[in-house]
Amino acid sequence: MKNVYFLSDAHLGSRAIDHGRTQERRLVNFLDSIKHKASAVYLLGDMFDFWYEFKLVVPKGYTRFLGKLSELTDLGVEVHFFTGNHDIWCGDYLTKECGVVLHREPLTTELHGKLFYLAHGDGLGDPDAKFKLLRAMFHSHTLQRLFSTLHPRWSVELGLEWAKHSRLKREQGREPDYMGEDREPLVLYTKQYLKTHPDINFFIYGHRHIELDLMLSSTARVVILGDWINAFSYAVFDGEHLYLEQFIEGETIL
């Protein structure tokens, strides 16, 4: 039985990340190291810091990463790509050119007899009214059509600078630390959701850039995946057990 892997939040192309090329190589090396061990890889959002597809144009860069996704799918590995709040505006490029399965909403799926709820995590339980407004605007088809009228020279520049500003306004460019079981929005959301969906075994999220593995009941766990900027963390499910791990090059990978 092959493993299933979960990771998120690489923010490739971010102008706020000084080690961007090294970061992409490390991600590609990880994907290469698991290509014969994986039945599926779930990328749970914000793999790009900004992504927008025009009809005949996609953003510059990411060739190593996109090539590795294509290699994985060519080998028969399922690659599931979830849109996050930084790469909302995906079209059909990744599906047609790289063979990934695109998800724009949370997904409930059965893997090796266990039920998983998978989502990027933005908009789930977050009480921030400003964020909710921005999220609604970015999901607006009207706004997307207006944005597409701009020349890529300006629109992609605008998107990258917006994303850079969003990260730099945080202390040391990092998300806030874990706020505790009674205050963390994704944990509160999950507890509420579990009341009406008690059969789910694993809730796995990205978005928060923290590593969390919390038992909510005797049969349910919530996992927040960390990131591929500083933690280089991922989850792996071997059909029986789920582990939250960090990728250190040169070490044996599950």
C-alpha positions as CSV (number, residue, x, y, z in Angstrom):
1,M,0.0,0.0,0.0
2,K,1.4,3.4,-1.0
3,N,1.3,6.6,1.1
4,V,-0.9,9.6,0.8
5,Y,0.9,13.0,1.4
6,F,-0.5,16.4,2.4
7,L,1.3,19.8,2.3
8,S,0.4,23.4,1.8
9,D,1.5,27.1,1.8
10,A,4.7,27.2,-0.2
11,H,3.8,30.7,-1.5
12,L,6.2,30.2,-4.4
13,G,7.2,33.4,-6.1
14,S,6.7,35.5,-3.0
15,R,8.8,38.7,-3.0
16,A,8.9,38.6,0.8
17,I,10.9,35.3,0.8
18,D,14.6,35.8,0.3
19,H,15.3,32.1,-0.3
20,G,12.7,31.6,-2.9
21,R,14.8,29.6,-5.4
22,T,16.2,27.3,-2.7
23,Q,12.7,26.9,-1.3
24,E,11.3,25.8,-4.7
25,R,14.2,23.3,-5.1
26,R,13.6,21.9,-1.7
27,L,9.9,21.4,-2.5
28,V,10.8,19.7,-5.8
29,N,13.4,17.5,-4.1
30,F,10.7,16.4,-1.6
31,L,8.2,15.6,-4.3
32,D,10.9,13.7,-6.2
33,S,11.8,11.7,-3.1
34,I,8.2,10.4,-2.7
35,K,7.2,9.9,-6.3
36,H,7.5,6.1,-6.1
37,K,6.0,5.9,-2.5
38,A,2.9,8.0,-3.1
39,S,-0.5,7.0,-4.4
40,A,-1.7,10.6,-4.0
41,V,-0.5,14.1,-3.0
42,Y,-2.8,16.7,-1.7
43,L,-1.6,20.3,-2.1
44,L,-3.9,22.2,0.3
45,G,-3.7,25.8,-1.0
46,D,-1.4,28.8,-1.4
47,M,1.3,26.8,-3.2
48,F,1.7,30.1,-5.2
49,D,1.9,33.5,-3.6
50,F,0.0,34.9,-6.5
51,W,-1.4,33.1,-9.5
52,Y,-3.7,34.4,-12.3
53,E,-4.4,32.8,-15.6
54,F,-5.2,34.8,-18.7
55,K,-6.6,33.0,-21.7
56,L,-3.2,32.5,-23.3
57,V,-0.8,33.6,-20.5
58,V,0.2,32.2,-17.2
59,P,2.7,33.8,-14.7
60,K,6.4,33.5,-15.3
61,G,8.5,31.0,-13.3
62,Y,7.8,27.9,-11.3
63,T,9.1,25.6,-14.0
64,R,10.8,23.1,-11.7
65,F,7.6,22.8,-9.6
66,L,5.2,22.5,-12.5
67,G,7.5,20.0,-14.2
68,K,7.6,17.8,-11.1
69,L,3.8,17.9,-10.8
70,S,3.6,16.8,-14.4
71,E,6.1,14.0,-13.7
72,L,4.1,12.8,-10.8
73,T,0.8,12.6,-12.7
74,D,2.6,11.0,-15.6
75,L,3.7,8.3,-13.2
76,G,0.1,7.7,-12.1
77,V,0.2,9.6,-8.8
78,E,-3.0,11.5,-8.1
79,V,-2.1,15.2,-7.5
80,H,-4.9,17.3,-5.9
81,F,-4.5,21.0,-6.0
82,F,-6.7,23.2,-3.7
83,T,-7.0,26.9,-4.3
84,G,-6.0,29.0,-1.4
85,N,-6.6,32.7,-0.7
86,H,-3.4,33.6,-2.6
87,D,-4.0,31.4,-5.7
88,I,-7.8,31.6,-6.0
89,W,-7.7,32.5,-9.6
90,C,-6.7,29.2,-11.2
91,G,-8.2,28.3,-14.5
92,D,-7.6,25.1,-16.4
93,Y,-3.9,25.4,-17.0
94,L,-2.8,23.1,-14.1
95,T,-5.4,20.5,-15.0
96,K,-4.7,20.4,-18.7
97,E,-0.9,20.9,-18.6
98,C,0.1,19.2,-15.4
99,G,-2.8,16.7,-14.9
100,V,-3.7,17.8,-11.4
101,V,-7.3,17.6,-10.0
102,L,-8.4,21.1,-9.0
103,H,-10.5,21.8,-5.9
104,R,-12.1,25.1,-5.2
105,E,-14.1,24.0,-2.1
106,P,-13.4,21.8,0.9
107,L,-13.4,18.1,0.0
108,T,-14.6,15.1,2.1
109,T,-13.1,11.9,0.8
110,E,-12.4,8.4,1.9
111,L,-8.8,7.2,1.9
112,H,-7.9,3.6,2.9
113,G,-11.1,3.3,4.9
114,K,-10.8,6.6,6.8
115,L,-12.8,9.7,6.2
116,F,-10.9,12.9,5.6
117,Y,-12.1,16.5,5.5
118,L,-9.6,18.6,3.5
119,A,-9.5,22.3,2.9
120,H,-7.1,25.2,2.7
121,G,-8.9,26.8,5.7
122,D,-9.4,30.4,4.7
123,G,-12.9,31.6,5.5
124,L,-13.6,28.7,7.9
125,G,-14.4,30.1,11.3
126,D,-12.4,33.3,10.8
127,P,-14.2,36.1,12.6
128,D,-12.2,38.9,10.8
129,A,-14.7,41.0,9.0
130,K,-12.1,42.7,6.8
131,F,-10.7,39.4,5.7
132,K,-14.3,38.1,4.9
133,L,-14.9,41.2,2.8
134,L,-11.6,40.8,0.9
135,R,-12.3,37.1,0.4
136,A,-15.7,37.8,-1.1
137,M,-14.2,40.4,-3.4
138,F,-11.5,38.1,-4.7
139,H,-14.1,35.4,-5.3
140,S,-16.2,37.8,-7.3
141,H,-16.4,36.8,-11.0
142,T,-17.0,40.5,-11.9
143,L,-13.8,41.5,-10.2
144,Q,-12.0,38.7,-12.0
145,R,-13.3,39.8,-15.3
146,L,-12.2,43.4,-14.6
147,F,-8.8,42.2,-13.5
148,S,-8.4,40.3,-16.7
149,T,-8.7,43.5,-18.7
150,L,-5.4,44.7,-17.3
151,H,-2.2,43.9,-19.2
152,P,-0.2,41.1,-17.4
153,R,2.7,43.4,-17.1
154,W,0.7,45.4,-14.6
155,S,-1.8,42.9,-13.2
156,V,0.8,40.3,-12.2
157,E,3.0,43.0,-10.7
158,L,0.0,44.3,-8.7
159,G,-0.8,40.8,-7.5
160,L,2.8,40.0,-6.4
161,E,3.2,43.4,-4.6
162,W,-0.1,43.0,-2.8
163,A,0.9,39.5,-1.6
164,K,4.3,40.8,-0.5
165,H,2.7,43.6,1.5
166,S,0.3,41.2,3.1
167,R,3.2,39.0,4.4
168,L,5.5,41.9,5.4
169,K,2.8,43.6,7.6
170,R,2.9,40.5,9.9
171,E,5.5,40.4,12.6
172,Q,8.7,38.9,11.1
173,G,6.6,37.9,8.1
174,R,5.0,35.1,10.1
175,E,1.4,34.2,11.0
176,P,0.4,34.5,14.7
177,D,1.3,31.6,17.0
178,Y,-1.3,29.0,17.9
179,M,-4.0,30.7,19.9
180,G,-5.2,27.7,21.9
181,E,-7.9,25.2,21.5
182,D,-10.7,27.6,22.6
183,R,-9.6,30.5,20.4
184,E,-8.1,29.0,17.2
185,P,-10.7,29.6,14.5
186,L,-10.0,26.4,12.5
187,V,-10.3,24.3,15.7
188,L,-13.5,26.0,16.7
189,Y,-14.9,25.5,13.2
190,T,-13.9,21.8,13.2
191,K,-15.5,21.2,16.6
192,Q,-18.8,22.6,15.4
193,Y,-18.6,20.8,12.0
194,L,-17.9,17.5,13.8
195,K,-21.2,17.7,15.7
196,T,-23.1,17.1,12.4
197,H,-20.4,15.0,10.7
198,P,-19.2,12.6,13.5
199,D,-17.9,10.0,11.0
200,I,-14.9,12.1,9.9
201,N,-11.6,10.9,11.2
202,F,-9.2,13.5,10.0
203,F,-9.6,17.2,9.4
204,I,-6.5,18.6,7.5
205,Y,-5.9,22.3,6.8
206,G,-3.3,24.7,5.6
207,H,-3.6,28.5,5.7
208,R,-2.4,29.2,9.3
209,H,1.3,28.3,8.8
210,I,1.4,26.5,12.2
211,E,2.0,22.9,12.9
212,L,-0.8,21.4,14.9
213,D,-1.9,17.8,15.6
214,L,-4.9,17.7,18.0
215,M,-7.2,14.9,19.0
216,L,-10.8,16.1,19.2
217,S,-12.3,12.8,20.2
218,S,-11.3,9.1,20.3
219,T,-11.8,8.9,16.5
220,A,-11.2,12.5,15.2
221,R,-8.1,14.6,14.8
222,V,-7.4,18.0,13.4
223,V,-4.1,18.7,11.7
224,I,-2.8,22.1,10.5
225,L,0.1,21.5,8.1
226,G,2.6,24.3,8.8
227,D,4.2,25.6,5.7
228,W,7.0,25.2,3.1
229,I,8.6,28.6,3.9
230,N,10.2,27.9,7.3
231,A,8.8,24.5,8.6
232,F,9.0,22.4,5.4
233,S,6.3,20.2,7.0
234,Y,3.9,17.7,5.7
235,A,1.5,15.0,6.8
236,V,1.7,11.4,5.5
237,F,-1.0,8.7,5.8
238,D,0.2,5.1,5.4
239,G,-3.3,3.6,5.4
240,E,-3.3,3.1,9.2
241,H,-1.5,6.0,10.8
242,L,-1.2,9.7,10.1
243,Y,2.1,11.5,10.9
244,L,3.0,15.1,10.8
245,E,6.6,15.4,9.7
246,Q,9.3,17.8,8.5
247,F,11.4,17.4,5.4
248,I,15.1,17.5,6.1
249,E,17.1,16.8,3.0
250,G,19.3,13.7,3.3
251,E,17.1,12.0,5.9
252,T,14.9,9.0,5.2
253,I,11.4,10.1,4.1
254,L,8.3,8.2,5.1
